[in-house]
């Protein structure tokens, strides 16, 4: 008789299973690879979900060039993937989803690619507003606003304002974002408070720094997913991911979808988080 996939992974009524610490080790990892979307969804829904999932959406350009397309074709497909993933996250009931859309380093890419990315973003933001409203999704943006083309900034601000009171999924878009830049901005804000006599240097705590970040009021990510197989965090949420679980897939972002999302969530649910303890 075939075993229930949930039982194979170790449900809440079973004896504790050894923690699986890497991408696809041993029994649990091999099983997750063999299951289809419906089975994985059943597993994910049977266990507590992470509160906050962050994703480094990588591989658009390489996906396109490997197929003989211009790099911008990969970015267009990447927008479609982002839509499918946020829909899956909302339907699951995730509370926070952060997508790394454009880094401060991405401005160094070829001018035509950057301009196309800006145009795609501007179009996508406006186009997605009705669905964000119908799904009760709140859009928030993490990053610096200066340096962003005015039309793009206005489009983003419009959607952020329109969705401000939505109470469902919090969809964070890291745009013109860099982790070191975020820390610099936080330290400068704290330095201004010290100079104004509002704060003593000796009293600065982790809480002060956390509240000075772009993510003030947002819980740290429980799970960080990176596509395209690159084994680095790329200046993303450097303070916030101190104890975040990592999951890396070789799948390029345009080929990522609900199946891969469910696989990452099921793998996360099978782990034991120690936060430096035993």
Secondary structure, DSSP 8 states (H G I E B T S, - for coil): ----HHHHH--TTS-------STT-HHHHHHHHH--HHHHHHHHHHS---SEEEEE---HHHHHHTTT--HHHHHHHHHHHHHHHHHHHHHHT-SEEEEEEEEGGGGGS-HHHHHHHHHHHHHHHHHHHHHHHHTT-EEEEES--TTS-HHHHHHHHHHHHHTTT--S-EEEEEEEE-HHHHHHHHHHHHHHHHHTTSS-GGG--HHHHHHHSTTTTS---SEEEE-TT--S-TT-STTTTTT-EEEE-SS-GGG--HHHHHHHHHHHHTS---TT--
